[in-house]
Amino acid sequence: MSPDPAPLDVDPVLTRALDNLARLQGPRGSWPSDYGGPMFLLPMWVALAWAAKRLPDAQRTARLVTYFTNVQRPDGSIGLHAESTSGSMFTSVLGYVALRLLGVPADDARATRLLAWIHANGSALGAASWGKFTLCLLGLYDWKGIVPLLPELWLLPYDAPMHPGRLWCHARMVYLPMAWLYGMKSTAPDDALLSAIRHELYQGQYARIDWAAQRAVVAKADDYRPNTRALQGVNRAQVGFEMLPGLLRKRALAECLKLIRHEDAATNDLDIGPVNAVLNMFVHHFRGPEGRADFERGWPKFDEAYLWDGHDGLKMQGYNNAELWDTAFALQALLAAERSLPAERLTPVLSRAYDFLRDNQILEDVPEAARHYRHASKGGWPFSDRKHGWPITDCTSEGFKSALALEGRFEHEVPLPLLRDSVRLILSWQNDDGGWASYEKQRGGTWLEALNPSQVFGDIMVDASFVECTSACLQALVKAKRRFPGEFELDGPIGRGVEFLRNAQRPDGSFEGSWAVCFTYGTWFGVSALLATGAHRDDPSIGRAVDFLLRKQRSDGSWSEHGDTCRERAWLDGAEGHAAQTSWALSTLVRAGCRDAPALERAARWLCARQASDGSWPREPMVGVFNRTCLINYDCYRHYFPVWALAEWKNLGLAQGTTPR
């Protein structure tokens, strides 16, 4: 028999991790990090830079090309995200155009392999709708070949079920500038390079293409969410409307522009995300002299907030940053490990992080919020920072929990009135089904998803309730009930939220995550909220979740889900253990009172062994996701989630009066 392994001492691991986090902490007290991965973002920006004659210098251009080179797949294609297991016509076509605009010759091996894949898989005519739209802006696709994006829809009364203001905020903020650009048929002037790219993409046949016949053409590689009969009917109606005299077009364009400029002002020109940031800037560029001031004010945001020079090249991030989200989680991880960490090294890190948390709470609502289809904002926390200005349900909840956890420890605190505003805001966001969505209450019926025109994304039309957001809000409300006893009616909202979560649990015991990969993440949130709201550890829902995770543990003690799990909505094993997913699973089992001590110890040992000498954990496959199909990189997850899980495992042993092994 092999001897028992030596007792596992996690304190040195936690101390090294603290040193690593202290080293990575930025000057604002947050943790700036790589939030890249989606492969449609950078080509859209390159298209804008070309149209506006703002391409970067040679050094930065080389770094952009390096990024495209590093993400190009062996078959020559570019996937929807940097780690896609298959190519996308949408991103391959835009990637090809971007490489050529950045100076890569047509006979360069990277370009020839990419173009060969495009021609072998249906041609640029099959690019998903956002790809076709971007090509139109450069004159590389004809406006007659896309379904109309009617600006007149913004003139409908809000009670109309198809008013764009009812869409999920990211969708409506993308389709808003698209409607203006479509209504104007905005197109960059032709030049020799664009003419050459047009010839290459269509093999010299551009002038012979029946563009109207291409509206519904989608390459197999992009057809994740096929056009439904309902969407086909709506599209036919829009084509018919476009053939009528445009009596309302001027008024509709003015309404769109007013909403676009409001979004710019409310977000300090950052806009809600990089897609509408690029498209809004296209609008201002094509407005000519009237839009010059708006364009010049907004252009620097790309260098300041969206472009990130990472280990694999210069890329476009999926948001201006993820700093509030990462800071709230890092704070909670460090607090869980506090008993094991040197106070003289921990306290300055906590203090700087708390300053960032306090200074980035949103202090006021946006002007004329309802008129511009905005929810209340005051008291919320954003995903990134106050300058961005869009509060989010789970970011607000994690910020609130972190603020309460550090209350009384530092001189300048989050004011109590603002903490109360946070509670009111969380309550105002609850959906009729008891759950919480991401940014707002759900504004439209779930049937609107049948009209999803994106082809490559799932669940983009309405902001429906999510397991993770519901869990975070429930945990925050439980904390609020203790901090502000009797001040808010919380039992009803908490009860409805718990009912939503119980109904969301799958028959196998798991909870499906929507913002990270996937069942380890969702189950961590689901179980944590049920326990926080009073479920006992012997609750059948908790037991089923524990059993699910134990079945998925690998022989080496780790957990690993492949990124395609989110797309397929079924567990797919990853190639090797994943530190973030292992941390979520271990934390869930510890909180749930899992009695399988050897399983917990194997997970803890795996995490400890995985740590690098500098206190970090190695770079891993991307673990963030949005809209089912697109992975995104939360680079900080590998730095603080192992700390949190290992601290909880150690604290479990201390609470039981035993030494964890």
VEXTOR-187369 format. One record per residue: y negated, z, x negated of N, C-alpha, C in turn. Coordinates in steps of 0.1 Angstrom, whole numbers, plus 5000, padded with zeros to 4 digits. Each point is the difference from the previous one (the first is absolute). Layout:
BEGIN
YZXYZXYZX/...
//
This chain:
BEGIN
501250004992498850005008498850004991/498949925004498850004993499250135003/499350054990499250125002498949985010/499650115006498849985009498849964992/499149925006498849964992499150124999/499249994989499050114998499150015012/499550125003499050015011498849914997/499549945011498949914999498750075001/499249984990498750074999498949895003/499450005011499049905004498650034995/499850124995498650034996499549914989/500749974990499449914990499849865006/500849955009499849885007498750005008/499850115007498850015008498750014991/500150074989498950014991499649874994/501049924996499749874994499449915011/500550015012499549925011498550045003/499750134999498650045002499149944989/500550004987499249944989499849855003/501049935005499949865003499049985011/500050085011499149985011498650034995/499850104992498750044994499449884992/500949944993499649884991499649885009/500749985011499749895009498950025009/499550135002499050035010498749934995/499349935010498849934996498850095000/498949944996498750084999499550065013/500449935012499650065013500950115005/501150034992501050105005501149945007/500049875002501149935007501049944990/500949925006501049934991500049855003/499149934993499949855002501449944995/500449905007501349944996500249865005/501049944996500349865004500550005014/499349925009500449995014500149855003/500649934991500249865002501449975005/500349875001501349955004500049885010/499250005011499949895009499549884992/500749885002499749894992499149895007/499450045012499149915006498650044997/499750124995498750054999499249934988/500650004989499449944988499649855002/500949925005499749865002498849985009/499950085011498949995009498750034993/500050104991498850034992499749894991/501049944993499749894991499449885008/500549985012499449895008498550035003/499750125003498650045002499249984987/500550054989499349994987499849854997/500949925003499849854997498949945009/500150035013499049955009498650054997/499950124995498750064997499649984986/500849934992499849984986499850134992/500950095003500050134994501350044993/500749904994501250034993499750094988/500950094997499850094989500049934986/499750084990499949954986501549974996/500049944988501349954995501050124998/499650114995500950114998500650055013/499250025010500550055013500849895007/499649874998500849895006501450014994/500150024987501350004994500950125005/499350115003500850115006500449975014/499249935008500549955013501249914999/499949914991501249914998501250074995/499850104992501150094996500750065012/499250055009500650075012500849905008/499549885003500849905007501349974992/499849994987501249964992501150115001/499650135000500950115000500750015014/499449965011500650025013500749875004/499949894993500749885004501550025000/500749965010501450025001500849904992/501350034997500849914991500149865006/499949995014500149865006498749935000/498950064994498749945000499050045010/500550075011499250045011499350134997/499150035009499350135001500350065013/500450135000500450065012498850065008/500250065012499050065007499450124993/500850074992499650104992500649984986/499650084990500349984986501550024997/500750075009501450024998500949945010/499549905007500849935011501349954995/501050015008501349944997500149865004/498949945006500049865003498649955000/499849874999498749944999499449995014/498749995000499249975012499249884998/500049915010499149885000498650045000/499650105008498750055001499450034986/500750094993499550054987500349904989/501049925001500349904989498949905000/499649955012499049905001498650054995/499750125005498750064996500050034985/501250054995500150034986499949874991/500549895005499949874993498549964999/499450015011498549965001499250094990/500350135001499350104991500249964985/501249984996500349964986499249884996/500049905008499349884997498550024999/499450085010498650034999499750094988/500950074995499850094988500249924987/500349875001500049924988501449974995/501050045007501449964996500249865003/500449924990500249855002501249975010/499949895006501149965010501349994992/500049964988501349984992500450134993/499450115002500450134995501350045007/501050054993501350035005499950095012/499150105000499950095011499649925013/499049914998499649925012501049915004/500749934991501049905005501250075007/500450114995501150075007499650055014/498750055001499550055013499949885009/499449894996499949895009501349945004/501050004991501349955003500650085011/499850135000500650095010499349975013/498749985000499249975012500549875007/500249904992500549875006501450015004/500850084994501450015004500250095012/499050075004500250105011499049985012/499549885001499349965012498649964999/499450014988498649964997499050105005/498849984996498950095004499749995015/500549905006499849995015500850115007/500950074993500850115007499550144996/498850004993499550144996499750075013/500250134999499650095011498549995003/499750055012498649975005498950044991/500150124994498950044991499949914988/501149944996500049914989499349875004/500349945011499449885005498550035001/499650115006498650035001499350004987/500550074990499450004987499849864994/501149925002499949864995498949935007/499850025013498949935007498650034993/499850124996498750044994499749924987/501149954994499849924987500249855003/500249965012500249865003501349954996/501050094999501449974996500949995012/499550025012500749995012499049975011/500349925010499049965010500050105011/498750035005499850105010500849965013/500249875002500849965012501450044999/500550054989501450044998500350145002/499050085005500250145003499750035015/500650105005499750045014498650065000/499249965010498650055000500050155000/499050054993499750154999498650015007/500050025013498849985008499150124998/498849974995499050115000499650055014/500249915010499650035014500850125005/501250034994500750125005499350134999/499050004990499250124998499050025011/499849905008499150015011500650055013/501450015000500750055012499650155003/500050045012499850145003501250084993/499650124996501050084992501250035009/499850015013501250025009501049895000/499649894995501049894999501150034991/501349995004501150054991500149924987/499449894999500149924987498750014992/499150095003498850024992500450044986/499449934990500450034986499750154996/499150065007499750144997501250105003/501049955007501250085003501149994989/499849914991500949994989500050114990/501150024993500050094988498849974991/499350104995498749974993500249904989/501150014992500149904989500149865005/500749985011500249875006498649955005/499350085008498849965006498949974989/500150084989499049984989500349884992/501249955000500449874994499749885009/500450015012499749895009498649985005/499250114998498549995003499349894990/500150024987499449894992500749875001/501350015002500749875002499449925012/499750085011499449935012498749934996/499250074992498749944997500249884991/500950014990500249894991500649885007/501050035009500649895008498949945009/499250085007499049955008499049914993/499750024988499149924992500849894992/501350015000500849904992499550004985/499850124995499450014987501049954989/499549924991500849944990499249984987/500650044989499349984987499849854997/499049964993499849864996501249964991/500349875002501249954992499549974986/501050014991499749974986501349944994/499949964987501249934994501250095000/499850134997501250094999500650025014/499250025010500650025013500749875005/499449894997500649875003501449994993/500150044988501249994992501150095006/499650135004500950095006500549955013/499149945008500449945013501049904998/499849914990501049904997501450064996/499950104992501250064995500850075012/499350085008500750075011500749915010/499349885003500549925010500649874995/500249994987500649884993499349875004/498650015001499249885003500049965015/500650085009500149965014499050075009/499050074994499150085008499349915011/499649894998499249925009500949955012/501350004998501049955010500550115009/499750124998500650115007499450015014/500950025010499650035014499750155001/498850044998499750144999500350085012/499749955012500250075012501550045002/500949914994501450035001500550114991/499150054991500450104990499750145005/499350025011499650135004501150105001/501149965005501150095002501149994989/499749924990501049994989500050124991/501150064998500250124991501249984992/499850014987501250004991500950115003/501349974998501050115002499750124992/499549994988499750114992499050095005/499149955009498950085006500250055014/501149965006500250025015500750135003/499450114996500550135003499850045014/498849975006499750035014499749875007/501149935004499849865006499050015012/499349885002499149995011500850015013/499650095009500750025013499549905010/500749995011499549915011498750045005/499850135001498750055004498949964991/500250014986499049954991499849855001/501149935001499949855002499149975012/500150075011499249975011498650044998/499750114993498650044997499449904991/500849954990499549904991499649875006/500849965010499749885007498750015008/499850125006498850035007498850004991/500150054988498950004990499749864996/501049924998499749864996499349935011/500450035013499349945011498650045001/499750134998498750055000499149944989/500649984989499249944989499549865003/500749935009499749865003498850005010/499750115006498950015010498650004992/498949975007498750014993499850144996/499550024988499850134994498850075004/499850035013498850065005499850144995/501050074997499950144997500250024984/500249894993500350024986498950074992/498849965002498950054992499950155003/500150045013499950145003501250084995/501149945000501250074995499950024985/499549904993499950014985499050114997/498950015008499050104997500650145002/500950025011500750125002500950044989/500849904995500950034989499250044987/498949934998499250034988499550145001/499550045011499550145002501150104997/501249985005501150094997500450004986/500049894993500349994986499050084992/498749985003499050074992500150155003/500350045012500250145002501150064992/501149934999501250044992499550024985/499349904995499550014987499150134998/499150025009499150114999500750145001/501050005009500750135003500950044988/500449904992500950034989499449984987/498650004999499349984988500549874993/500249905008500549864996501450004994/500750115001501449994995500949935010/499750025013500849955011501450075001/500749995011501250085002501149974990/500049884995501049964990499749874993/500849964991499649894991500049865008/500849995010500149875007498749985007/499550105008498849975007498850014991/500250074989498950014990499849854994/501049934997499949864996499549915011/500550025012499649915011498550025004/499650135000498650035003499149934990/500450014987499249934990500049855001/501149945004500049865003499049975011/499950095010499049985011498649994994/499750114992498650004994499849894991/501049954993499849894991499749875008/500749985011499849885007498850015009/499450115002498750025007498949944992/500249974987499049944992498950104997/498749964999498950094996499950125009/500449995013499950115009501050114996/501149974994501050094997499950054985/499149954993500050024985499850154997/499250075007499850144997501350085003/500649975011501350075003501149974990/500049874996501049974990499850074986/498750004996499750064987500350155000/499750065011500250145001501550045000/500849915006501450035002500949954988/499549904993500949944989500550114990/499150094995500550094990501250095004/500250015013501150095005501449964994/500149874997501349964996500350064986/499149984991500150064986500150165001/499150055008499950155001501250075007/500549935010501050075009501349935002/500149874999501249945004500949944989/499349954990500849944989500550114990/501250004996500650104992500849944989/499750034987500749954989501150094996/501249965004501250094998500949954989/501250065000500949984989500549855000/499949945012500549865002499049905002/498750044998498949905002499050055009/499049915002498850035009500449965014/499950095009500549985014499050055010/500249975013499250055011500750125006/499350115002500750125006499949985015/500950085007500149995014499050085008/499150074993498950085006499050024988/498950055004499150034988500550114991/500850095005500850094992500950085009/500950084995500850095008499850154996/498850034995499750124993500150125009/499550005012500050125009501550035003/500749905004501450015003500850064989/499849954988500750054988499650144997/498750035001499550134997500550115009/500149975013500550105009501450034997/500849904997501550034997500150074987/499249954990500150074987499650155001/499050035008499650145002501250085005/500649945011501150085006501250014991/500249904992501150014990499850114990/498750004994499750104990500050145006/499650025013500050135006501450055002/500949915003501450035001500650054987/499549954989500550034987499250114993/499050065007499050094993500750114993/501050065006500650124994500749974986/500249874998500749964987499049944990/498749995003499149934992499050094993/499649974988499050094993498649995008/499550115004498850015009498849944992/499950024987498949954993499949854999/501249945002500049855000500049945014/500550085010500149955013498750015007/499350114999498750035008499049894998/499749954988499049894999500449875007/501349975000500449885007499850025015/500450125005499950025014498550005004/499150064992498650015003499449865001/500349914990499449875000500649925012/501350015003500549935012499450055013/499850135001499450065012498649955002/499349984989498649955001500149855006/500949924995500149875005500450005015/500950095004500450015014498850045008/499350104996498850055008498949895001/499849934989498849914999500349865007/501349985005500349875006500450015014/499850125006500250005015498849935006/500349935011499049925007499150095009/498749994998499050095005499449965014/500149875003499449965013500749885005/499849985013500549885007499249874996/500749895001499249884997499149975011/498849944998499149975010500649905011/499650035012500549925012501549974999/500750114998501549984998500749935011/499850035012500749945011499649855001/498749974998499549865001500749914990/500550064988500649934990501550034998/500650055011501450025001500550104990/499250114997500450104991500250135007/501050084995500350135005499050104993/500050125004499350104993500550024985/499150044992500450024985499750144995/499050075005499650124994501150104999/500150064988501150104998501349944994/500049875000501349934995500049994985/501149964995500249974986500549855000/499549924990500549864999501250004991/500649884998501049984990499550004986/498749964999499549984986498950104998/498849975005498850094997499049985011/499050105000499150005011499249875001/499749934989499349885000500649895009/501350005000500849915008499850025015/500150135004499550045013501049995012/501249944998500949995011501050125000/499950105009500950114999501449965006/501050064995501449975004500750135005/500949995009500650125006500750084990/500949944992500850084991499250054988/499049914995499250044989499150125004/499550005013499250115005500950135000/501249985005500950125001500450054986/500349924991500450044986498850074993/498849945003498850054994499750145006/500250015013499850135007500950114995/501349964999501050104995499650044986/499649914991499750034986498750095000/499149975008498750085001500450155004/500850015010500450145004500850074989/500849934993500850064990499250064988/498849944998499250044989498850085005/499950035013498950075005499950144993/498750034996499850134994500150004985/500549894994500350014986498849944991/499149935006498949944992498750025007/499050004993498750045005499549915011/500049874998499549905010501149945008/500150045012501249975009499649895010/501049955006499849925012499550095011/498849965006499450095010500950015012/500050125006500950035012499649905011/498849975003499749905011500749874998/500149954987500649884997501650015002/500550114997501550025002500350005015/499150065008500149995015499949865005/499149924994499849865003501349934997/500750044989501349934997501050025011/500150125005500950045011499749915012/498750005004499649925012500449864998/499849944988500349864998501549985001/500850084994501449985001500550015015/499450095007500450005015499649885007/498849944996499549885007500849884997/500850004990500849894996501449995007/500450115006501450005005500249895011/501149934999500349895009500750065013/500049925010500650045013501550034998/500749944990501450034998500250134992/499050074997500150134993499849984985/500249884995499949984985498649964996/499949984987498749964994500249874992/499049915002500049874992499350024987/499549904994499550014986498550035001/499249915005498550015000499450055013/500649965011499450025013501050035010/499650035012501050005011500449865003/501249985005500449875004499149945010/499549884998499049945009500649895009/501149944996500649905008501450025003/500649935009501450015003500949954989/501250064999500949954990500449865002/499849955012500449865003499149904991/498950054995499249914992500749964987/501050074996500749964988500749875002/500349965013500649875003499049894996/498750034998499049904997499750014985/500850074992499850014985500049864994/498949954995499949864995500249994984/500350124994500150004985501249934994/501150005007501349954996500750094989/499250054991500750074989500050155001/499250065009499950145002500550055014/500550125000500450065013499150115004/499850015013499350125006498650004995/499249895002498650014995499050005011/500549995013499049975011499450135005/500850115001499450125006500450124991/499250105000500250124992500950105008/501349984999500950085008500350134992/500750095006500350134994501049984989/499950084989500950004989500550144997/501350004995500650134997499150084990/499649934989499350074989498650055005/499349925007498750045005500150125010/501049995009500350105009500350134993/500949994990500450124993498850074993/499249924993498950064993499050075010/499749935011499150065010500650135006/501350005003500650125005499950124990/500349974987500050104990498550064999/499049915001498650044999499750095012/500449965012499750085012500650135000/501250014994500750144999499150084991/499549954989499150074991498750045007/499549915008498850025007500150125011/501250005006500350115009499950144994/500550004987499950134993498650034995/499349894996498750024994498950035010/500149945012499050015011500750055012/500650125000500750045012499250005013/500549945010499450005013498849905002/499649944989498849915001500349865006/501249964998500449865005501350025009/500149915009501349995008500949914992/501050064994500849934991501549995004/500450095008501450015004500549875007/499249955009500349885007500149884990/499049974992500149894991501250014990/500250134995501150014991501349985007/500250055012501249975008500349865002/498949925004500249865002500449924987/499450054989500349944987501450024996/500550125002501450034997500949925008/499749985013500949925008500049864995/498949944996500049874994500949994988/499950104991500850004988501550015003/500350085009501550015004500549875006/499249945007500449875006500049894989/499350024989500049904990501250014990/500750115000501150024991501149905004/500649934990501049905003501450075002/500949935006501350065002500750054988/499749944988500750054988499350124994/499050055006499350124995498749984992/499849874997498849974991498849985009/498850004993498849965006499549884992/499649895007499549884993498650014995/499749984988498650004995499449865001/498750005001499349875002499149974988/499750104992499049994990500650024986/501350024999500750014987501449975003/500849984989501449965001500850135000/500750025010499749975014500650125008/501450024999500650105008499950144993/500050004987499850124993498650055003/499049915000498650035003499850055014/500549925009499850045014500750135004/501250024994500850125003499350124994/499449994988499250114994498950045010/499349905006498950035009500550065013/501149935005500550055013500550145000/500850034990500650144999498950104997/499049974991499050094997499250045012/499749905009499250035012500850095010/501249965002500950085009500150154995/500150024988500150134995498750085001/498949924997498750075000499650045015/500549925009499750035014500950105007/501050054992500850115006501549975001/500449884996501549985001500750084990/501150065005500950084991500849904991/500450064988500849914991501449965006/500450085010501349965007499849915012/498749955001499749905011500949884998/500649945010500849884998499349894994/498749985003499349894994499850024985/499950124995499950034986501349984994/501150045006501349994995500449854998/499649925010500449854999499249944988/498850044998499249954989500650044987/500450124999500650054987501349924997/500849995010501249924999499849864995/498949945006499749864996499749994985/499150094996499650004986501250034990/500850095004501150034991501049884999/500149935011500949884999499449894991/498750004999499349894992499850044985/500350134996499850044987501049934990/499549954989500849934991500850104991/501049954993500950084992499350074989/498849944995499350074989499050105005/499950025014499150105006498849945005/499749874998498749945005500249945013/498949945005499949925012499349874996/500349895007499349884997500249905012/498949965005500049895010499349884995/500649885003499349884996498849975009/499049934994498849975008500349925012/501049925000500449925012500550085012/500250134997500450095011498949995012/498849994996498950005010500149875008/500249894994500149875006501250005010/501150054995501349995008500150115009/499250114998500150125009501450065000/500650004988501350054998500250044985/500650114997500150054986500749894991/499349974989500649924990499850074987/501150024992500050074988499149944989/499350084993499249954989500949984988/499549944989500949984989500350124992/499050104999500250124993499250115007/500250124996499350115006498549994999/499350055010498549995001499450145002/499150034990499550135000499250055012/499249915006499250045012501050025012/500949915002500950015011501050124998/500450034988500850114997499250135003/498750004997499250125002499850025015/499849895008499950025014501350065006/501149954996501350045005500350154996/499750034987500250144996499150105007/498849965002499050095007500550025014/500449895007500550015013501250105001/500949984991501250095001499750154997/499150024991499650144997499350065012/499049935006499350055011501050025012/501049925001500950015012501150104998/500050074988501050104998501449954997/500049884994501349944997500950104992/501250025005500950094993500849944989/499949874998500749944989499350014987/500150124994499350034988500349904988/501249964998500349904990499249875002/499949965012499349875003498550024996/499450115003498650034996499950004985/500950074994499950014985500249874993/500949925005500249864994498749925001/499350015011498749935002499050064990/499950134999499050064991500349964986/501350014996500349964986499749854997/500249925010499749864998498549984998/499250075008498549994998499650054987/500550114996499650064987500449904988/501249955001500549914990499249874999/499449965012499349885001498650014994/499550124998498650014995499949964986/498949934997499749954986499450124992/499949984987499550114991498650035003/499249905005498650035003499750075013/501150035007499950075013499949915012/500049874998500049905011501449975004/500249925011501349945003499849854999/501049934996499949864997499549925012/499449894996499649905011501249955007/499949995013501149975009499749885009/501049955007499749905011499050065010/499249915005498950045009500650075012/499350105005500650085011499150005013/498849964999499149995011500349875008/499749995013500249895008499049995011/499749895005499249995013500549885008/500050015013500349895009501449954997/501050084997501449974999500449924987/499149914996500449904990499450014987/498950074998499249994988500050134992/500750004989500050124991498650024993/499750124997498850034992500250124991/499350004989500350104990499250135001/500650115003499450134999500450064986/499349974990500450034987500150154998/499150085006499950144998501250085007/500849935009501150075006501050054990/500249934989500950044990499550114991/498850045001499450104992500050145007/499850005014499950135006501150045010/500749905006501050035009501250084993/500449964988501150084994499550144997/498850024997499450144998500250085013/499649945011500150075013501550045003/500949904999501450025004500650114990/499849984987500650104991499450145002/498750015003499550135003500650065012/500249925011500550065012501550044998/500749924992501450044997500050134992/499150024990500050124993499650125009/499049985008499550105009501050055010/500949905004501150045009500950104993/500349984987500950094993499350144998/498750004998499350124998500050085013/499849935011500050065013501350075004/501149934995501350055002500550114990/499150024990500350104990501149954990/500149874999500949944990499349914990/500749964990499549914990500549865004/499149905003500549875003500749944989/501149935002500849944990500349865004/
//
